[in-house]
Amino acid sequence: FGAVHGLGLAGGLQAFDLEGWPLVVALLSLNVGIELSQLLLVCVFAAIFFGATYVSGEAPRKRLRQLGAATIASMGAFWFMSRLLGA
């Protein structure tokens, strides 16, 4: 997982014009941004999953969890394919 994260970090750095930016500052700012966005996504989906426990009935709860899992899987597949295809 760390290697995949590193590839994303390296790809993101290619977008920066590093002239005048120390490499450490560029790495830290990009990494902090990535980590904060990941934390935000985890918080959003955790709220959805924990909220699903308060939905009455097992069938709607199961569907809500499946929808959340499918959404996470779809986002991961999209990111993977965009990196793989170089888009």
Buried (B, 14 or more C-beta within 10 A) or exposed (E): EEEEEEEBEEEBBEEEEEEEEEEEEBBEEBBEEBEEEEEEEEEEBEEBBEEBEEBEEEEEBEEBBEEBEEEBEEEEEEEEEEEEEEE
